[in-house]
Amino acid sequence: MKVSTIALAISSTLLLSACGGGGGSDSDNTTSTRSIQGKAIDGYVKGATVGLDLNFNGKLDAGEPTTITGDNGAYILDIKANDAASCADYVPTIVDVPVGAVDEDLGVVETAYTMTIAPAIFIPTDKDLRDITPLTTVLWDNIQRDLETGNLGMLSCDTIKNQTETRERISMMLKEQEYRLQRRFNVPVTELYSDFIASGNTELADGAAKLVKGMQLSYEETRDLLLQDNVVFAEVEYMQGHWNHIMEDETNTQHWHRVTKVQYKDHSTTTRIERMSDDLSSVVATMEDSMKRERTERHLKLIERYAVEPDGCNSWIELVQAKNNGRGLRNHHHIGNIDSLSVCQNAVDDNNLTTQTILAYQSNGVDYIGKVEELGQFQYDQEQVIPYRNLITTFDKMNADELDQFNYILADFTDDAIHSATSVLRNHSTHLEDRYIWLGRDVIKGKWDKTIQYKSGLHEFYCSTDGDTWTPANKVTDCY
């Protein structure tokens, strides 16, 4: 006998006992006015009760239309009462899994639990085909609880049917959560609501069990940060594997990480990456604690980024002309044996300078859709000294025109000049209506990379040695 992964993963506030299930349909009617079908999936679950949660109380009550799942977790829910049928697309659908039900992957269920799916009006798939999974459960339950503890009160079929503001708010909240899952798994939103076992999407099936464990915490901690007056953006994500799954190999797949990103009203941002205990209750180690801030004066922009990492304090200080086509400098400083971000921010000086980079950038001046930008980065060892070693103190006295001395370096993505640099990287970005396209080029190594980031959260990676023929890749670092 086994305990389902979702029963262990979702917190007790989401778990409901099976005693309210099995209410049955309205027996006074003999013909069905609506029929819904789908599967209960946490592994296919046989012997569970599926029904409409007409009163939004998170359980199945007497009088609510229900049915029992069979082989492969399949069910057909015939709705015979007209009032229930009219609400079928405006209320959640629940799977009540009792002790004794059978998970076809794990065996007999020992701990009762509930799964659910959002009202069908918000789901981008066939409204009469509802596959209910751990992913659909966490997506909806957190949102319903947030809405009801806010100023909307208890949800109902009528409020969703008749209140445009409520529908728009729910739709926006669901889309935010769907985007995060699409970005993590790189699958279309329709697959998040699909039978991922039948489709053979083993990554999504395995990932569902992993993510459910952290998704509720991610949602709750993000919400709490957004309640702070000085916060304009926040995102907390728990993940099992490498925290930068787009750029790096997931070599630490057994470890859980928490990534917390916050942007404040003063335009500063912070990022904290922590390795968590297996039960997600405590921090085992801090992998990165970083902050970024910027200010603009006299047509100059100063950008400071500080990061405390396992190798100590790393600081990147940029000084650039505040215009669409300009030049700038970036200095990298490193100091070992520092484990405090506040200390790191005050540790920059001439003696810990490691590399200097000349920047050349240009933009077509278009905002948002249609915007094209190019950037050239020419890195030099600190021995090849450019006479601006402390850009923080330089910012207070420099005239923006002084950076014109680097106009000999072009921003043009196709330019092959090296100018005696030890590293030459070029970037080209395009903002289209539905996607961003980033091209990267290592001029000295003769390697290219391309990233296509769709606004839905999907992404594609490609590598090239000539910029004409592209080969699909798993991540950008495969290109180098």
C-alpha positions as CSV (number, residue, x, y, z in Angstrom):
1,M,0.0,0.0,0.0
2,K,1.3,3.4,-1.0
3,V,0.6,7.1,-0.2
4,S,0.0,9.3,-3.2
5,T,2.6,12.0,-3.9
6,I,0.0,14.7,-3.9
7,A,-1.2,13.6,-0.5
8,L,2.3,14.1,0.9
9,A,3.1,17.3,-1.1
10,I,0.1,19.6,-0.8
11,S,-0.2,21.2,2.7
12,S,-3.0,20.3,5.1
13,T,-4.9,23.4,4.2
14,L,-5.5,22.0,0.8
15,L,-6.2,18.4,1.8
16,L,-9.8,17.5,2.5
17,S,-11.3,14.3,3.8
18,A,-13.4,12.1,1.6
19,C,-16.4,12.1,3.9
20,G,-18.3,14.7,1.8
21,G,-18.1,12.8,-1.5
22,G,-20.5,10.6,-3.3
23,G,-23.6,12.9,-3.1
24,G,-25.0,11.7,-6.4
25,S,-26.9,13.4,-9.1
26,D,-30.5,14.7,-9.0
27,S,-32.5,11.5,-9.2
28,D,-35.7,13.2,-10.3
29,N,-34.4,13.6,-13.8
30,T,-33.6,10.7,-16.2
31,T,-32.0,12.5,-19.1
32,S,-28.7,14.3,-19.0
33,T,-28.6,18.0,-19.9
34,R,-24.8,18.1,-19.9
35,S,-22.0,15.5,-20.0
36,I,-18.4,16.1,-18.9
37,Q,-15.6,13.6,-19.1
38,G,-11.9,13.3,-18.3
39,K,-9.4,11.6,-16.0
40,A,-8.2,11.8,-12.4
41,I,-4.4,11.7,-12.6
42,D,-1.8,11.4,-9.9
43,G,-1.0,8.2,-11.6
44,Y,-4.4,7.2,-12.9
45,V,-6.8,7.0,-9.9
46,K,-9.6,4.4,-9.9
47,G,-12.4,4.5,-7.3
48,A,-12.4,8.3,-6.7
49,T,-15.5,10.5,-6.7
50,V,-15.7,13.3,-9.3
51,G,-18.2,16.1,-9.1
52,L,-19.1,19.8,-9.4
53,D,-18.3,22.0,-6.4
54,L,-21.5,24.1,-6.9
55,N,-21.1,26.0,-3.6
56,F,-17.2,26.5,-3.7
57,N,-16.7,24.9,-0.3
58,G,-13.9,22.6,-1.5
59,K,-15.8,19.3,-1.0
60,L,-18.6,17.4,-2.6
61,D,-21.9,17.7,-0.9
62,A,-25.2,15.9,-1.1
63,G,-27.1,17.0,-4.2
64,E,-24.0,18.0,-6.2
65,P,-23.7,15.9,-9.4
66,T,-21.0,13.2,-9.0
67,T,-19.6,10.0,-10.6
68,I,-16.9,7.4,-9.9
69,T,-13.6,7.0,-11.8
70,G,-12.9,3.7,-13.5
71,D,-9.9,2.2,-15.2
72,N,-7.2,4.7,-16.2
73,G,-8.9,7.2,-13.9
74,A,-11.5,7.9,-16.5
75,Y,-14.9,9.3,-15.7
76,I,-18.1,10.5,-17.4
77,L,-20.1,13.0,-15.3
78,D,-23.8,13.3,-16.5
79,I,-25.4,16.4,-15.2
80,K,-29.2,16.0,-15.1
81,A,-30.4,19.1,-13.1
82,N,-30.8,22.2,-15.3
83,D,-29.4,24.5,-12.6
84,A,-26.3,22.4,-12.1
85,A,-25.8,22.1,-15.9
86,S,-26.0,25.9,-16.3
87,C,-23.2,26.3,-13.7
88,A,-21.0,23.5,-15.1
89,D,-18.5,25.9,-16.6
90,Y,-18.5,28.4,-13.7
91,V,-17.6,26.2,-10.8
92,P,-14.6,24.0,-10.0
93,T,-14.6,20.3,-10.7
94,I,-13.4,18.2,-7.8
95,V,-11.8,14.7,-7.4
96,D,-12.4,13.3,-3.9
97,V,-9.9,10.4,-3.5
98,P,-10.8,8.2,-0.5
99,V,-8.7,5.7,1.4
100,G,-9.0,2.5,-0.6
101,A,-9.0,4.0,-4.0
102,V,-6.3,2.7,-6.4
103,D,-3.5,4.8,-7.9
104,E,-2.5,2.6,-10.8
105,D,1.2,3.7,-10.4
106,L,1.5,3.6,-6.6
107,G,-1.2,1.1,-5.4
108,V,-3.9,1.5,-2.8
109,V,-4.3,5.0,-1.4
110,E,-3.7,5.2,2.3
111,T,-4.4,8.9,2.9
112,A,-7.5,10.6,1.5
113,Y,-7.0,13.8,-0.5
114,T,-8.7,16.1,-3.0
115,M,-7.7,17.3,-6.4
116,T,-9.5,20.1,-8.3
117,I,-9.5,22.1,-11.5
118,A,-10.5,25.7,-12.2
119,P,-13.9,26.5,-13.6
120,A,-13.9,25.5,-17.2
121,I,-14.5,29.1,-18.5
122,F,-10.9,29.8,-17.6
123,I,-9.3,26.7,-19.1
124,P,-7.8,26.9,-22.6
125,T,-9.0,23.4,-23.6
126,D,-12.2,21.6,-24.4
127,K,-14.7,22.7,-21.7
128,D,-16.2,19.2,-21.6
129,L,-12.9,17.4,-21.3
130,R,-11.4,17.9,-17.8
131,D,-8.2,16.1,-16.7
132,I,-7.7,16.8,-13.0
133,T,-4.1,16.6,-11.7
134,P,-1.8,17.9,-9.0
135,L,-0.8,20.8,-11.3
136,T,-4.4,21.9,-11.9
137,T,-5.1,21.5,-8.1
138,V,-2.4,23.9,-7.0
139,L,-3.1,26.3,-9.8
140,W,-6.7,26.8,-8.7
141,D,-6.8,26.2,-4.9
142,N,-4.4,29.0,-4.1
143,I,-6.2,31.4,-6.3
144,Q,-9.7,30.6,-4.8
145,R,-8.4,31.0,-1.3
146,D,-6.7,34.4,-2.1
147,L,-9.9,35.7,-3.8
148,E,-12.1,34.7,-0.9
149,T,-9.9,36.1,1.8
150,G,-9.6,39.4,-0.2
151,N,-12.5,41.7,-0.9
152,L,-14.5,39.4,-3.1
153,G,-16.0,37.2,-0.4
154,M,-17.2,33.7,-1.2
155,L,-17.2,32.8,-4.9
156,S,-20.3,31.4,-6.5
157,C,-21.5,30.4,-9.9
158,D,-23.5,33.7,-10.1
159,T,-20.6,35.9,-9.2
160,I,-18.4,34.4,-11.9
161,K,-21.2,34.4,-14.4
162,N,-22.3,38.0,-13.8
163,Q,-19.3,39.9,-12.5
164,T,-16.8,40.9,-15.3
165,E,-14.3,42.2,-12.7
166,T,-14.2,38.9,-10.9
167,R,-13.7,36.9,-14.1
168,E,-10.9,39.2,-15.3
169,R,-9.2,39.0,-11.9
170,I,-9.3,35.2,-11.9
171,S,-8.1,35.0,-15.5
172,M,-5.2,37.3,-14.8
173,M,-4.1,35.3,-11.7
174,L,-4.4,32.0,-13.5
175,K,-2.3,33.3,-16.4
176,E,0.5,34.4,-14.1
177,Q,0.7,30.9,-12.6
178,E,0.4,29.2,-16.0
179,Y,3.3,31.4,-17.3
180,R,5.6,30.2,-14.5
181,L,4.9,26.6,-15.2
182,Q,5.3,27.0,-19.0
183,R,8.6,28.7,-18.4
184,R,9.8,25.9,-16.1
185,F,8.6,23.0,-18.3
186,N,8.7,24.6,-21.7
187,V,5.3,23.2,-22.7
188,P,2.2,24.9,-24.1
189,V,-0.4,25.9,-21.6
190,T,-2.8,23.2,-22.9
191,E,-0.4,20.5,-21.8
192,L,-0.6,21.8,-18.2
193,Y,-4.3,20.7,-18.3
194,S,-3.8,17.5,-20.2
195,D,-3.2,13.8,-19.6
196,F,0.6,14.0,-19.4
197,I,0.8,10.2,-18.8
198,A,-1.0,9.4,-22.1
199,S,1.0,11.9,-24.0
200,G,4.2,10.4,-22.8
201,N,5.5,13.7,-21.3
202,T,7.6,12.1,-18.6
203,E,9.3,15.3,-17.7
204,L,6.0,17.0,-17.0
205,A,4.8,13.9,-15.1
206,D,7.9,13.7,-13.0
207,G,8.0,17.4,-12.6
208,A,4.4,17.6,-11.4
209,A,5.3,15.5,-8.4
210,K,8.3,17.7,-7.6
211,L,6.7,21.0,-8.2
212,V,3.5,20.4,-6.2
213,K,5.7,20.2,-3.2
214,G,6.9,23.8,-3.6
215,M,4.2,25.5,-5.6
216,Q,1.9,26.4,-2.7
217,L,4.9,27.9,-0.8
218,S,5.9,29.8,-3.9
219,Y,2.5,31.3,-4.3
220,E,2.0,32.2,-0.6
221,E,5.5,33.7,-0.2
222,T,5.2,35.7,-3.4
223,R,1.8,37.0,-2.2
224,D,3.2,38.1,1.2
225,L,6.0,40.0,-0.5
226,L,3.6,41.9,-2.8
227,L,1.7,43.1,0.3
228,Q,4.7,45.2,1.3
229,D,4.3,48.9,0.5
230,N,7.8,49.4,-1.1
231,V,7.6,46.3,-3.4
232,V,6.5,46.6,-7.0
233,F,7.4,43.1,-8.2
234,A,8.1,39.8,-6.4
235,E,8.5,36.2,-7.4
236,V,9.4,33.2,-5.2
237,E,10.0,29.9,-6.8
238,Y,10.9,26.5,-5.3
239,M,12.5,24.1,-7.6
240,Q,14.3,20.8,-7.5
241,G,17.4,20.9,-9.6
242,H,19.6,23.8,-10.8
243,W,18.0,27.2,-10.1
244,N,19.1,28.4,-13.6
245,H,17.6,25.6,-15.6
246,I,17.8,27.6,-18.9
247,M,21.5,28.3,-18.7
248,E,23.0,25.4,-16.7
249,D,23.0,21.6,-16.4
250,E,20.7,20.4,-13.7
251,T,23.5,18.6,-11.9
252,N,22.0,19.0,-8.5
253,T,18.7,17.4,-9.2
254,Q,18.4,15.9,-5.7
255,H,18.5,19.3,-4.1
256,W,15.7,21.8,-3.6
257,H,16.3,25.5,-4.1
258,R,14.3,28.6,-3.4
259,V,14.8,31.7,-5.6
260,T,13.4,35.0,-4.3
261,K,13.4,38.0,-6.6
262,V,12.1,41.4,-5.5
263,Q,12.0,44.8,-7.2
264,Y,11.4,47.9,-5.0
265,K,10.0,51.4,-5.7
266,D,13.5,52.9,-5.6
267,H,14.3,50.8,-8.7
268,S,16.7,48.5,-6.8
269,T,16.3,44.7,-7.1
270,T,17.4,41.8,-5.0
271,T,17.9,38.1,-5.7
272,R,18.4,35.4,-3.1
273,I,19.1,31.7,-4.0
274,E,19.0,29.2,-1.2
275,R,19.4,25.5,-1.0
276,M,16.6,24.1,1.1
277,S,16.1,21.0,3.2
278,D,14.1,18.2,1.6
279,D,11.0,19.2,3.6
280,L,11.5,22.8,2.5
281,S,11.3,24.0,6.1
282,S,14.9,25.3,6.5
283,V,17.7,26.9,4.6
284,V,20.8,24.6,4.2
285,A,23.0,27.1,2.3
286,T,22.9,30.4,0.5
287,M,24.1,30.1,-3.1
288,E,23.7,33.8,-4.0
289,D,22.6,36.9,-2.2
290,S,22.6,39.8,-4.7
291,M,21.3,43.3,-5.3
292,K,21.2,45.7,-8.2
293,R,20.6,49.5,-8.1
294,E,21.0,52.3,-10.6
295,R,20.9,56.1,-10.8
296,T,21.1,58.6,-13.6
297,E,22.6,62.1,-13.4
298,R,24.2,64.5,-16.0
299,H,23.4,62.1,-18.9
300,L,25.3,59.3,-17.2
301,K,23.9,56.1,-15.7
302,L,25.6,54.2,-12.9
303,I,24.6,50.6,-12.5
304,E,25.8,48.6,-9.5
305,R,25.4,44.9,-8.9
306,Y,26.7,43.1,-5.9
307,A,26.6,39.3,-5.3
308,V,27.8,37.2,-2.4
309,E,28.4,33.8,-3.7
310,P,30.4,30.7,-2.6
311,D,33.6,32.2,-3.9
312,G,33.1,35.5,-2.0
313,C,32.0,39.0,-3.1
314,N,31.6,39.8,-6.8
315,S,30.8,43.3,-7.9
316,W,30.0,44.6,-11.4
317,I,29.9,48.4,-11.7
318,E,28.8,50.0,-15.0
319,L,29.0,53.6,-16.1
320,V,27.2,54.3,-19.4
321,Q,26.0,57.2,-21.4
322,A,22.2,57.7,-20.9
323,K,21.2,57.7,-24.6
324,N,20.1,55.2,-27.3
325,N,23.5,55.0,-28.9
326,G,26.5,55.3,-26.6
327,R,29.5,53.9,-24.9
328,G,30.2,52.7,-21.4
329,L,32.5,50.8,-19.0
330,R,32.0,47.8,-16.7
331,N,34.5,46.9,-14.0
332,H,34.4,43.6,-12.2
333,H,35.8,43.4,-8.6
334,H,36.3,40.2,-6.6
335,I,37.0,39.9,-2.9
336,G,37.1,36.4,-1.2
337,N,36.1,35.6,2.4
338,I,33.1,37.9,2.4
339,D,29.7,36.4,3.3
340,S,27.7,39.6,3.9
341,L,25.9,41.6,1.2
342,S,26.2,44.9,3.1
343,V,30.0,44.4,3.5
344,C,30.2,43.4,-0.2
345,Q,28.6,46.7,-1.2
346,N,31.3,48.7,0.5
347,A,34.3,46.6,-0.6
348,V,34.9,48.0,-4.1
349,D,38.4,49.6,-4.6
350,D,41.2,49.7,-7.1
351,N,43.1,46.8,-5.5
352,N,40.3,44.2,-6.1
353,L,39.7,45.1,-9.8
354,T,39.9,41.9,-11.9
355,T,38.6,42.8,-15.4
356,Q,37.4,45.9,-17.3
357,T,34.9,45.8,-20.2
358,I,34.2,48.5,-22.8
359,L,30.6,48.6,-23.9
360,A,29.2,49.8,-27.2
361,Y,25.4,49.8,-27.6
362,Q,22.7,51.1,-29.9
363,S,18.9,51.0,-30.2
364,N,16.5,51.9,-32.9
365,G,14.7,54.1,-30.3
366,V,11.4,52.1,-30.5
367,D,9.7,51.2,-27.2
368,Y,8.3,47.7,-26.7
369,I,7.2,45.9,-29.9
370,G,9.6,46.5,-32.7
371,K,12.5,47.5,-30.5
372,V,15.9,46.4,-31.7
373,E,19.1,46.6,-29.6
374,E,22.7,45.7,-30.1
375,L,25.5,45.5,-27.6
376,G,29.3,44.9,-27.9
377,Q,31.3,43.9,-24.9
378,F,35.1,44.1,-25.1
379,Q,36.8,42.6,-22.0
380,Y,40.4,43.4,-20.9
381,D,42.4,42.0,-18.0
382,Q,43.1,44.5,-15.2
383,E,46.7,44.6,-16.3
384,Q,45.5,46.2,-19.6
385,V,44.5,49.2,-17.5
386,I,41.8,51.6,-18.8
387,P,42.3,54.7,-16.5
388,Y,38.9,54.4,-14.7
389,R,39.4,51.8,-12.0
390,N,36.8,52.9,-9.5
391,L,33.6,53.8,-11.5
392,I,31.6,54.7,-8.4
393,T,33.9,57.6,-7.5
394,T,34.4,58.4,-11.2
395,F,30.6,58.8,-11.6
396,D,30.5,61.9,-9.4
397,K,33.0,63.8,-11.5
398,M,32.9,62.4,-15.0
399,N,31.4,64.3,-17.9
400,A,29.3,62.0,-20.2
401,D,31.3,63.1,-23.3
402,E,34.4,61.6,-21.8
403,L,33.1,58.2,-22.8
404,D,33.2,59.3,-26.5
405,Q,36.8,58.3,-26.5
406,F,35.6,54.7,-27.0
407,N,33.6,55.5,-30.2
408,Y,36.2,53.5,-32.2
409,I,34.4,50.4,-30.8
410,L,31.2,49.7,-32.8
411,A,27.9,48.4,-31.5
412,D,27.2,46.7,-34.9
413,F,26.5,43.0,-34.3
414,T,28.2,42.0,-37.5
415,D,31.5,43.8,-36.8
416,D,34.5,41.4,-36.5
417,A,37.0,43.8,-34.9
418,I,38.7,42.6,-31.6
419,H,40.7,45.7,-30.6
420,S,43.2,43.5,-28.6
421,A,40.5,42.4,-26.1
422,T,40.8,39.0,-24.4
423,S,37.0,38.4,-24.9
424,V,34.6,40.0,-27.4
425,L,30.9,39.2,-27.1
426,R,28.1,40.7,-29.2
427,N,24.4,40.6,-28.6
428,H,21.4,41.5,-30.8
429,S,17.8,41.5,-29.4
430,T,14.5,42.0,-31.2
431,H,11.1,42.5,-29.5
432,L,8.2,41.1,-31.5
433,E,4.5,41.0,-30.7
434,D,4.6,37.4,-29.4
435,R,8.3,36.8,-28.6
436,Y,11.8,38.1,-27.9
437,I,14.7,36.9,-30.0
438,W,18.2,37.2,-28.6
439,L,21.3,36.5,-30.6
440,G,24.7,36.0,-29.0
441,R,28.1,35.9,-30.6
442,D,31.6,35.1,-29.3
443,V,33.7,36.8,-31.9
444,I,37.0,35.3,-30.9
445,K,35.7,31.7,-30.6
446,G,33.5,31.9,-33.6
447,K,30.4,30.6,-31.8
448,W,26.8,31.8,-31.9
449,D,23.7,31.2,-29.8
450,K,20.0,32.1,-30.4
451,T,17.3,32.2,-27.8
452,I,13.6,32.6,-28.7
453,Q,11.5,33.5,-25.6
454,Y,7.8,33.4,-26.3
455,K,5.6,35.7,-24.1
456,S,3.7,32.6,-23.1
457,G,6.8,31.3,-21.3
458,L,7.9,28.8,-23.9
459,H,11.5,29.0,-25.1
460,E,13.8,27.6,-27.8
461,F,17.6,27.5,-28.0
462,Y,19.9,27.1,-31.1
463,C,23.6,27.1,-31.7
464,S,25.6,28.0,-34.8
465,T,29.2,28.4,-36.0
466,D,28.4,30.8,-38.8
467,G,25.1,32.6,-37.9
468,D,23.3,31.0,-40.9
469,T,22.9,27.3,-40.0
470,W,21.3,26.7,-36.6
471,T,21.1,23.5,-34.6
472,P,18.6,23.1,-31.7
473,A,20.1,23.0,-28.2
474,N,18.9,22.2,-24.7
475,K,20.4,25.4,-23.2
476,V,22.6,28.4,-24.2
477,T,25.8,27.0,-22.7
478,D,25.7,24.1,-25.1
479,C,26.8,26.5,-27.8
480,Y,30.1,27.2,-26.0
